[in-house]
């Protein structure tokens, strides 16, 4: 079902040559450490049955999607972003649809 929606596993995302990726998983350990600039940066991992994938979210996306990350206890999300330096830079996030 997920492959029909072009949603990759965490393992496939790490090996993908694509610039833009969509991955689904459970949000693990979201944290927002203080930064020198004062701008918001959030780090978390997505976990699926194949492993973990590190995700970074910057202030603009935090304003739009932060409630999805911190609003529930370990939500399951689809995250779309660009692959950079062994992590996914979040561009969009949404709850995983049940159908």
QUIZI-V232700 format. One line per field, one symbol per residue. psi: psi as a letter, one per 30 degrees, with the letter a starting at -180 (. if undefined). burial: # if it has 16 or more other ideal C-beta (glycine too) atoms within 10 Angstrom, else .. Layout:
psi->???
burial->???
This chain:
psi->eeefghklleeeefgkfkeklkkklkkkhklilklefflkkkkllkkaffalkkkkkleeeeeegefeeffljilklkkkakkkhglkjkekklkkkf.
burial->......####.###......#####.#..#.........#.#.#####...##.###...##..##.###....#.#####.#...##.##.#......
